[in-house]
Amino acid sequence: MSLVAHSLDVIKSLQASSGAYPASPTFSAYRGYSWLRDGAFIAEGVSRHGDVAGADAFHAWCARVVGDRAGQVDVLVSRTGRGEAVTAAEMLPTRFTLDGVDGDDDWWDFQLDGYGTWLWALREHVVRHGRAVPGIEKGVRTAARYLTAFWHVPCYDWWEEHVEHRHVATLGSIHAGLRAAVSLGVLSAAESAAAAEAVEGVAGLVAREGVSGEGHLRKWLGSDAVDGSLLACVEPFGLYPAGHPVGEATVAEVERQLARDGGVYRYLADTFYGGGRWLLLAGFLGWNHARAGRREEAVRYLEWMAAQATSAGDLPEQVSDLLLAPDRRQEWLDRWGPVATPLLWSHGMYLILADELGVTA
């Protein structure tokens, strides 16, 4: 079986009856949970390869989960509008159980990027297949109100770290998500105007504080470090598109600092499982190369991803052969066990890059 076919089979077979995509079926810290961010890219992968029903079910699940929290969002928005402090612990979670309820264990939960990424992926799916996903209106409006009210607030990043900072990849996802929400046509006039104003606010803030003196995007405002998640700000989110000097500089700097032999590190100070190279980031870098017309480079990243598959064809979260901090690997093995395998987000990113390159087998 080809890796495209196996990836589709893994994702379809593990999708919950609720529509949620589990992050990883057996990994101790992820088991039983679905992330909006991971799931959005997984849904984008299967949508591109014709699993319309699977993507529909995921987007409908997201809309239910987010829409069910409309009252909570209204309270949060009202409180912040009155100048009251809202803590990170009171915000919406970043992950939910497969049934769509909040988890009961501690997690680094306040992350805004998943809500923007879901809205982006929903619009991509709707436009691609020329048909609406029924029942998503309340969820879209709730997510848009949430992001419009809190886009400027520091939160955890993609990697569930550094809650004290405003992360540029998070801002990029919000920028894309709110643009998508407006274009879906379900917001009221006032909601659309507020979302558009927030989009302008994000763009302005990043232009002022999110670009380094060398011309590339920053990991977070005030830092000149780069992060693999910044690739998404170029493709697919288009905060700075591929032809823009900031977009080009960001891709080039991420590749210069973080890419090695086909794989991509999250960031140079990474110690998680010793700081290995992540398959999904290789997918993002390949995606950027493909969109910029650098097919040979994009193929190299796709081939590296495929080469990391287990004998059963499953793709892990990261690989441990060229670690940044090898002395820190054992502590994570002791805490959570082996690296998450399969990671459905890795399979989703393989499907996306394969589609970009016209690879169907």
Order of alpha helices (4+ residues) and beta strands (2+ residues): alpha-beta-alpha-alpha-alpha-beta-alpha-alpha-alpha-alpha-alpha-beta-beta-beta-alpha-alpha-beta-alpha-alpha
